[in-house]
């Protein structure tokens, strides 16, 4: 089966979504009509365990009701509860892309999580730079914060 990433969705768009093994998606904590606050990655591994990657390390108790509804259809769930991203940065989408790109290339959840240390600023720069190399993101780091730029590369 081909490994793939289905796309990017609002939280209310994934409630009835069915993932196949070795596929994933990215969802925002906000619903479709809101601007979006935070991105989380979901990946169904080869053992039919749903992996939930949240760069803020939120526990199950802090996930949106839509996420919880989506997750009910999976009997086994693994969620990282360790924070990697700084609270004041906006690179959660890049973390999700990095995570899913690494998973579909065969890297385990544990291997990916072990890449990150306890220095949020270093983690944020690393993830941003990897994704920027792939997709040429239109953001810059200034004073430890990610900021959108007015013109892309």
Secondary structure, 3 states (H helix, E strand, C coil): CCCEEEEEECHHHCCCCCCCCCEEEEEECCCCCCCCCCEEEEEECCCCCEEEECCCCCCHHHCCHHHHHHHCCCCCEEECCCCCCCCCCCCHHHHHHHHHHHHHCCCCHHHHHCCCCCCHHHHHHHHHHHHHHHHCCCEEEECCEEEECCCCC
